[in-house]
Amino acid sequence: MAAAGPGGSGSGVASSSESVARRRLLVLSGHLRGAPETSLSASQCRGRAVPSAESPPSTFPKRRQEILKWNGWGYSDSKFLFNKKGQAEFTGKRYRLGGTALPLLKEWIEKNLGGSLEHKSIPKHVPKCELSSVLRELPSNHEEKQGVNILASLNISDVPPAVTNEEFLQDLKVTNIPYSQDAEDRIFRAHGHCLHELFLLREGMFKRVPDIVVWPECHDDVVKIVELACKHNVCIIPFGGGTSVSSALECPADEKRTIVSLDTSQMNRIHWIDEKNLTARVEAGIVGQDLEKRLAESGYCTGHEPDSMEFSTLGGWVATRASGMKKNVYGNIEDLVVHIKMVTPRGVIEKSCQGPRMSTGPDIHHFMLGSEGTLGVVTEVTIKIRPVPEYQKYGSVVFPNFERGVACLREVAKQRCAPASIRLMDNEQFQFGHALKPQVASIFTSLLDGLKKFYITKFKGFDPNILCVATLLFEGSREKVLQHEKQVYDIAAKFGYDLRVLPSNA
Ligand SMILES: Cc1cc2nc3c(=O)[nH]c(=O)nc-3n(C[C@H](O)[C@H](O)[C@H](O)COP(=O)(O)OP(=O)(O)OC[C@H]3O[C@@H](n4cnc5c(N)ncnc54)[C@H](O)[C@@H]3O)c2cc1C
């Protein structure tokens, strides 16, 4: 570097260009030094310095298996069952489908999955707590309720024994950070939601699961846990909502060290909302649905809506570089994040500035995003917010085939007028959506449904086994939404057919 510097090769020149280089490096790395104090200290966090009204409990308790399925997706009271008539039903009261019969689903399963009601397989283990919550939702004469005795509870001896590091455990106890070595807690955090993981839970068992679950309550708790893990050579797997589909939560079968599942669910405060800069500082364990609900109380939203947002967390989104269905308007997580605080085995890493953009230096966020827990634990995130949109409008367009649908979406992209969400469903997805249609409540609805079907298939000549559908969501001021809607439907009319001419409740 010195020899290449302009103006000669003397040692004086070398040292001056070295100092120039040093100065330049200082500028480039300036935003990494002297981070401002924005987090709660451990003592504040223990004493719950933030009034409880500002930090309500997470939607999910520490023992998540009390309300969530331990061996499947979602809440344990919301599932598909077949009633005595052999009709599919969806249980629970959380969703619109809850408590309704789905007369078309059985035929769809038989035709598309080759499934048969004659072949019944009971999942291998059903923890008692889940069983009771499911049974509460069923009518008293329901066949599964009567056949309760054939369902087994979790057989603890099937769960691989914990590898305990006594020194780590002793030091952890001193910190007062809550932890559990319970088999149900450990198995719940041994996986994400890949199909093979769910299959293993129902039909087999993981060879290796976390040995201990810890529930830090703030950034400083995470610092302590990571320090202890380094001191005692223990591994940490951060656990957010457990919705991973990359197998990243699975424990390597040959790992000999103690594995700690660091559950972030108790770190769910919104520290502040900055209405001038439209940002919010939030703890990483907050679940998507809680984040949006609590921001909405102040009139704001993030607009980040991955399909898993009911269960996934802010920290998980950062760690997996998540994409939301409304990314056309709000951007993906990398566009929304202003500041990330991460605890690594080499210390805390964060920028010293909360500015939305910086020109100097490499952006450290780029290697934190998508790091899937391998580099450290994300504890706090400053995220962009926006006022809750004044108006929302849903729509759909039918295309004679998938190719026409793709061509339409390409044209929309080319004209840069994509609505908040635009999704093309292929025929298989369309058929499945149709199979989930509940029993119609009135003759009028049924009539409209038939009319629509007739119009599309007979009048327009679309083949129901080939056609596909795009769903649309427009957001913004009413006036802008209506303009935007017209622009998109004008394009869509060249490729397919929009269903607005018929009433939308069909
Ligand atoms: C039905 C379904 C729909 C989905 N839809 C979408 C979608 O629309 N868009 C999308 O992008 N993804 C989607 N996913 C995938 C998944 O929801 C995302 O990857 C999500 O961001 C994971 O968040 P989580 O809180 O559940 O993280 P987890 O599943 O708990 O963890 C995922 C990874 O991140 C790490 N991690 C979690 N929290 C932290 C933290 N605080 N610090 C450091 N590392 C951490 C974990 O160790 C793990 O490696 C979907 C998954 C399912 C099952």
The ligand as a Gaussian input file, in Angstrom:
#p B3LYP/6-31G(d) Opt

LIG

0 1
 C      -46.820000     -22.591000       6.768000
 C      -45.544000     -21.809000       6.616000
 C      -45.577000     -20.619000       5.915000
 C      -44.386000     -19.879000       5.739000
 N      -44.427000     -18.714000       5.034000
 C      -43.294000     -18.004000       4.845000
 C      -43.321000     -16.784000       4.095000
 O      -44.377000     -16.337000       3.621000
 N      -42.152000     -16.122000       3.918000
 C      -40.969000     -16.589000       4.452000
 O      -39.933000     -15.941000       4.276000
 N      -40.924000     -17.734000       5.169000
 C      -42.046000     -18.441000       5.394000
 N      -42.001000     -19.610000       6.122000
 C      -40.736000     -20.035000       6.750000
 C      -40.573000     -19.492000       8.193000
 O      -41.814000     -19.115000       8.726000
 C      -39.642000     -18.290000       8.198000
 O      -38.357000     -18.741000       7.891000
 C      -39.630000     -17.520000       9.518000
 O      -38.930000     -16.327000       9.308000
 C      -38.988000     -18.269000      10.677000
 O      -39.234000     -17.520000      11.858000
 P      -39.340000     -18.228000      13.290000
 O      -39.499000     -17.170000      14.325000
 O      -40.394000     -19.267000      13.287000
 O      -37.912000     -18.866000      13.426000
 P      -37.525000     -20.353000      13.848000
 O      -38.202000     -21.330000      12.974000
 O      -37.687000     -20.513000      15.305000
 O      -35.973000     -20.337000      13.479000
 C      -35.534000     -20.266000      12.159000
 C      -34.018000     -20.101000      12.156000
 O      -33.684000     -18.828000      12.692000
 C      -32.925000     -18.954000      13.892000
 N      -33.422000     -17.937000      14.823000
 C      -34.674000     -17.766000      15.297000
 N      -34.735000     -16.695000      16.107000
 C      -33.489000     -16.179000      16.142000
 C      -32.900000     -15.081000      16.815000
 N      -33.602000     -14.273000      17.612000
 N      -31.574000     -14.845000      16.610000
 C      -30.836000     -15.634000      15.804000
 N      -31.334000     -16.698000      15.161000
 C      -32.646000     -16.967000      15.322000
 C      -33.130000     -20.382000      14.366000
 O      -32.012000     -20.867000      15.081000
 C      -33.304000     -21.108000      13.030000
 O      -32.044000     -21.343000      12.465000
 C      -43.161000     -20.357000       6.306000
 C      -43.159000     -21.543000       7.042000
 C      -44.328000     -22.268000       7.196000
 C      -44.291000     -23.549000       7.986000

